[in-house]
Amino acid sequence: MPAQLPTRVVLPVLVALCLIWGTTWFVIKWGLDGVEPITAAALRITLSALLMSLLAWKLAAREGGRAPGRWLAIAMGLFNCGGSYAVLYVAEATLPSGLASVLWSIYPLLVAVMAHYLLQGERLNLARCAGLGMGFLGVVTLFCTDVLALGAEHLGMAAFLLLSPLISATGTVIVKRHGTEVSSLLLNRDGMFIGSVFLWILAFACEQPMETHLGQRGIIALLYLAVVGTTLAFGAWFWLMRHMPASKLAVISYTWPLIALWVGAAFGGESVGWNTMLGTFMILAGVALTRLGERAKPESDAK
């Protein structure tokens, strides 16, 4: 793994990522007005791929790292840029953005489980297992309260949404295991192009993208999500991944639901009740326990 970055460099990037990805949930739903979900995701990733190509052309040599292998770019494209976004956009067309963000926040717990089996030095211990259990109870709480309050027909869509963090966690662990020496800019560029092709295939198979008409809201959402929420944020995320353990980096997602719930309530009129906060607290407590378990693991585990 490349040398670790100083805190004065890492902290501002992490704060920016928390704020960016905490607001994208509402912007996704806000921008779906009149646009079919998979088509919207395909437009976002396509524009992001073009922008990332410019960044890679200018900055890849300065960043360093070797070019990614074709199979690694395909894995990232299909998991992180393709499948995960397709599921998320379809689910957000139905579910409130704040609830979607809370359900998605099981992502670091899934990363912790996969890292236990696939990444050296990221083993589960008692505290981290307790965190996984707490997070699971939080998801169950939300299904028994918020999701049911929306109507029984939303249960299937909420369960479907959980595939998004599962797919993304799979891609993250694959990249972490095999891509620490790879240029994050080149990997993002290649992965986004592959993901965009995958999303367009899905869009033409399931929707009618040629009839899409982007209004002012759709254009604003597309630009924010593509430029800020994907190109800049993904570039920073996978750059940090070269220097930090996957499970440690993944826990920044515990801030996303808190920001997303506030933004959804403030700008989208979404309901945030005691049951929402309870489920959110349980999931975030689970994430905190997995983080505590990582800090407490013996040195022999961290070779």
C-alpha positions as CSV (number, residue, x, y, z in Angstrom):
1,M,0.0,0.0,0.0
2,P,1.3,3.5,-0.8
3,A,2.4,5.7,2.2
4,Q,-0.5,7.0,4.4
5,L,-1.5,10.6,4.0
6,P,-1.3,13.1,6.8
7,T,-4.5,14.0,8.6
8,R,-4.4,17.6,7.4
9,V,-4.8,16.2,3.9
10,V,-7.3,13.4,4.6
11,L,-9.7,15.3,6.9
12,P,-10.9,18.0,4.5
13,V,-11.4,15.5,1.7
14,L,-13.4,13.2,4.0
15,V,-15.6,16.2,5.2
16,A,-16.2,17.2,1.6
17,L,-17.2,13.6,0.6
18,C,-19.6,13.5,3.6
19,L,-21.3,16.7,2.5
20,I,-21.4,15.8,-1.2
21,W,-22.8,12.3,-0.8
22,G,-25.2,13.4,2.0
23,T,-26.9,15.7,-0.5
24,T,-26.9,13.5,-3.6
25,W,-29.8,11.4,-2.3
26,F,-32.3,14.2,-2.5
27,V,-30.9,15.6,-5.7
28,I,-31.3,12.1,-7.4
29,K,-35.0,12.0,-6.4
30,W,-35.5,15.7,-7.2
31,G,-34.0,15.3,-10.7
32,L,-36.1,12.2,-11.6
33,D,-39.1,14.4,-12.4
34,G,-40.1,13.3,-15.9
35,V,-36.9,11.2,-16.4
36,E,-36.9,7.4,-16.2
37,P,-34.5,6.2,-13.5
38,I,-32.0,4.0,-15.4
39,T,-31.8,6.6,-18.2
40,A,-31.0,9.3,-15.6
41,A,-28.3,7.1,-14.1
42,A,-26.8,6.4,-17.5
43,L,-26.7,10.1,-18.4
44,R,-25.0,10.8,-15.1
45,I,-22.3,8.2,-15.4
46,T,-21.7,8.9,-19.1
47,L,-21.1,12.6,-18.4
48,S,-18.9,11.7,-15.5
49,A,-16.8,9.4,-17.7
50,L,-16.2,12.2,-20.1
51,L,-15.2,14.5,-17.3
52,M,-13.0,11.9,-15.7
53,S,-11.2,11.4,-19.0
54,L,-10.2,15.0,-19.0
55,L,-8.9,14.8,-15.4
56,A,-7.0,11.6,-16.1
57,W,-5.4,13.1,-19.2
58,K,-4.2,16.1,-17.1
59,L,-3.4,14.6,-13.7
60,A,-2.8,10.8,-14.1
61,A,0.9,11.2,-14.5
62,R,1.2,13.4,-11.5
63,E,-0.9,11.0,-9.3
64,G,1.2,8.0,-10.2
65,G,0.2,4.4,-10.2
66,R,0.0,1.9,-13.0
67,A,-2.8,1.5,-15.5
68,P,-5.6,-0.8,-14.3
69,G,-6.0,-4.2,-15.8
70,R,-9.1,-4.7,-18.0
71,W,-10.8,-7.1,-15.6
72,L,-10.4,-4.7,-12.7
73,A,-12.0,-1.8,-14.7
74,I,-14.8,-4.2,-15.7
75,A,-15.4,-5.1,-12.1
76,M,-15.5,-1.5,-11.0
77,G,-17.7,-0.5,-13.9
78,L,-20.3,-3.3,-13.4
79,F,-20.4,-3.0,-9.6
80,N,-19.6,0.5,-8.5
81,C,-20.7,2.5,-11.5
82,G,-23.3,0.2,-13.1
83,G,-25.3,-2.2,-11.1
84,S,-25.3,-0.2,-7.8
85,Y,-26.5,3.0,-9.5
86,A,-29.2,1.2,-11.5
87,V,-30.7,-0.4,-8.4
88,L,-30.5,2.9,-6.4
89,Y,-32.1,5.1,-9.1
90,V,-35.0,2.6,-9.6
91,A,-35.6,2.4,-5.8
92,E,-35.4,6.2,-5.3
93,A,-38.1,6.7,-7.9
94,T,-40.4,5.1,-5.3
95,L,-38.9,5.5,-1.8
96,P,-38.2,8.8,0.1
97,S,-34.6,9.9,-0.4
98,G,-33.9,10.0,3.4
99,L,-35.1,6.5,3.9
100,A,-33.1,5.3,0.9
101,S,-29.9,6.8,2.4
102,V,-30.5,5.2,5.8
103,L,-31.1,1.7,4.2
104,W,-28.0,2.2,2.1
105,S,-25.9,3.0,5.1
106,I,-25.4,-0.7,5.8
107,Y,-22.7,-0.4,3.2
108,P,-19.8,-0.2,5.6
109,L,-21.1,-3.3,7.5
110,L,-21.1,-5.2,4.3
111,V,-17.6,-4.0,3.5
112,A,-16.5,-5.2,6.9
113,V,-17.9,-8.7,6.3
114,M,-16.3,-9.1,2.9
115,A,-13.0,-7.6,4.1
116,H,-12.9,-10.2,6.8
117,Y,-12.7,-13.0,4.2
118,L,-10.9,-11.2,1.4
119,L,-8.6,-8.6,2.8
120,Q,-5.5,-9.2,4.9
121,G,-5.5,-7.4,8.2
122,E,-9.2,-6.5,8.3
123,R,-10.6,-9.4,10.3
124,L,-13.8,-9.3,12.3
125,N,-13.6,-9.5,16.1
126,L,-16.3,-9.5,18.9
127,A,-16.9,-5.7,18.7
128,R,-17.2,-5.7,15.0
129,C,-19.6,-8.7,15.0
130,A,-21.7,-6.8,17.6
131,G,-21.7,-3.9,15.3
132,L,-23.0,-6.0,12.4
133,G,-25.8,-7.3,14.6
134,M,-26.8,-3.8,15.7
135,G,-26.8,-2.6,12.1
136,F,-29.0,-5.5,11.1
137,L,-31.5,-4.7,13.9
138,G,-31.6,-1.1,12.7
139,V,-32.6,-2.2,9.2
140,V,-35.3,-4.5,10.6
141,T,-36.6,-1.6,12.7
142,L,-36.9,0.6,9.5
143,F,-38.7,-2.2,7.6
144,C,-41.1,-2.7,10.5
145,T,-41.9,1.0,10.8
146,D,-41.0,3.4,8.0
147,V,-41.3,1.0,5.1
148,L,-44.6,-0.5,6.3
149,A,-45.9,3.0,6.9
150,L,-45.4,3.7,3.2
151,G,-47.5,0.6,2.4
152,A,-46.9,-3.1,2.0
153,E,-46.2,-2.7,-1.7
154,H,-43.0,-0.8,-0.8
155,L,-41.5,-3.7,1.1
156,G,-40.2,-5.3,-2.1
157,M,-38.7,-2.1,-3.3
158,A,-36.9,-1.4,0.0
159,A,-35.5,-5.0,-0.1
160,F,-34.5,-4.4,-3.7
161,L,-32.6,-1.2,-2.7
162,L,-30.4,-3.3,-0.3
163,L,-28.8,-4.8,-3.4
164,S,-27.2,-1.5,-4.2
165,P,-24.9,-1.3,-1.1
166,L,-24.2,-5.1,-1.5
167,I,-23.1,-4.6,-5.1
168,S,-21.1,-1.5,-4.3
169,A,-19.4,-3.2,-1.3
170,T,-18.4,-6.1,-3.6
171,G,-16.7,-3.7,-6.0
172,T,-15.0,-1.7,-3.2
173,V,-13.4,-4.8,-1.8
174,I,-12.3,-6.1,-5.2
175,V,-10.7,-2.7,-5.9
176,K,-9.1,-2.6,-2.5
177,R,-7.6,-6.1,-2.9
178,H,-6.2,-5.7,-6.4
179,G,-6.0,-1.9,-7.1
180,T,-3.8,-0.3,-4.4
181,E,-1.0,0.3,-6.9
182,V,-3.4,1.4,-9.7
183,S,-4.0,5.0,-10.7
184,S,-7.4,6.0,-9.3
185,L,-8.0,8.4,-12.1
186,L,-7.4,5.8,-14.8
187,L,-9.5,3.2,-12.9
188,N,-12.4,5.7,-12.5
189,R,-12.2,6.7,-16.2
190,D,-12.3,3.1,-17.5
191,G,-14.8,1.9,-14.9
192,M,-17.2,4.8,-15.6
193,F,-17.1,4.2,-19.4
194,I,-17.8,0.5,-18.8
195,G,-20.6,1.3,-16.3
196,S,-22.2,3.8,-18.7
197,V,-22.3,1.1,-21.4
198,F,-23.9,-1.3,-19.0
199,L,-26.5,1.3,-17.9
200,W,-27.4,2.3,-21.5
201,I,-28.0,-1.4,-22.3
202,L,-30.3,-1.7,-19.3
203,A,-32.0,1.6,-20.2
204,F,-32.8,0.6,-23.8
205,A,-33.9,-2.9,-22.6
206,C,-36.2,-1.6,-19.8
207,E,-37.1,2.0,-20.6
208,Q,-37.5,4.5,-23.6
209,P,-34.4,6.7,-23.3
210,M,-34.9,8.2,-26.8
211,E,-38.0,9.9,-25.5
212,T,-36.3,11.5,-22.6
213,H,-36.7,15.3,-22.3
214,L,-34.6,16.9,-19.6
215,G,-36.2,20.0,-18.1
216,Q,-34.4,22.6,-16.1
217,R,-34.6,20.5,-12.9
218,G,-33.2,17.4,-14.7
219,I,-30.3,19.4,-16.2
220,I,-29.3,21.0,-12.8
221,A,-29.5,17.6,-11.1
222,L,-27.5,15.9,-13.9
223,L,-24.7,18.5,-13.7
224,Y,-24.5,18.4,-9.9
225,L,-24.5,14.6,-9.7
226,A,-22.1,14.1,-12.6
227,V,-19.6,16.8,-11.9
228,V,-19.6,17.0,-8.1
229,G,-21.3,13.8,-6.9
230,T,-19.5,11.4,-9.2
231,T,-16.4,12.8,-11.0
232,L,-14.9,14.7,-8.0
233,A,-16.3,12.5,-5.3
234,F,-15.4,9.2,-7.0
235,G,-11.9,10.5,-7.8
236,A,-11.3,11.5,-4.2
237,W,-12.8,8.2,-2.9
238,F,-10.7,5.8,-4.9
239,W,-7.6,8.0,-4.4
240,L,-8.0,7.8,-0.6
241,M,-8.6,4.0,-1.0
242,R,-5.0,3.7,-2.2
243,H,-3.8,5.0,1.2
244,M,-6.4,3.8,3.8
245,P,-8.0,0.5,4.8
246,A,-11.3,-0.1,3.0
247,S,-13.3,-0.7,6.2
248,K,-12.0,2.6,7.8
249,L,-12.8,4.6,4.7
250,A,-16.2,3.0,4.3
251,V,-17.4,4.3,7.7
252,I,-17.7,7.9,6.5
253,S,-21.0,6.7,5.1
254,Y,-22.5,7.0,8.6
255,T,-22.8,10.7,8.1
256,W,-24.7,10.4,4.8
257,P,-28.1,9.4,6.3
258,L,-28.0,12.2,8.8
259,I,-27.4,14.8,6.2
260,A,-29.8,13.2,3.7
261,L,-32.6,13.0,6.3
262,W,-32.2,16.7,7.1
263,V,-32.0,17.7,3.4
264,G,-35.0,15.5,2.5
265,A,-37.1,17.0,5.4
266,A,-36.0,20.6,4.7
267,F,-36.4,20.6,0.9
268,G,-38.6,17.6,0.1
269,G,-41.1,17.6,2.9
270,E,-40.1,14.1,3.8
271,S,-41.3,12.7,7.2
272,V,-38.7,12.0,9.9
273,G,-40.3,10.4,12.9
274,W,-38.9,8.7,16.1
275,N,-38.9,5.4,14.4
276,T,-36.7,6.8,11.6
277,M,-34.2,8.2,14.1
278,L,-34.2,5.0,16.1
279,G,-33.4,2.8,13.0
280,T,-30.8,5.3,11.9
281,F,-29.2,5.4,15.4
282,M,-29.0,1.6,15.5
283,I,-27.4,1.4,12.1
284,L,-24.9,4.1,12.9
285,A,-24.2,2.6,16.3
286,G,-23.4,-0.7,14.5
287,V,-21.0,1.1,12.2
288,A,-19.4,2.8,15.2
289,L,-18.9,-0.6,16.8
290,T,-17.2,-2.0,13.7
291,R,-14.9,1.0,13.7
292,L,-14.2,0.5,17.4
293,G,-13.5,-3.1,16.7
294,E,-11.0,-2.2,14.1
295,R,-9.1,0.1,16.4
296,A,-9.0,-2.6,19.1
297,K,-7.7,-5.4,16.9
298,P,-4.3,-6.8,17.9
299,E,-1.2,-5.9,16.0
300,S,-0.8,-9.4,14.7
301,D,-4.0,-8.9,12.7
302,A,-2.7,-5.8,11.1
303,K,0.3,-7.0,9.2
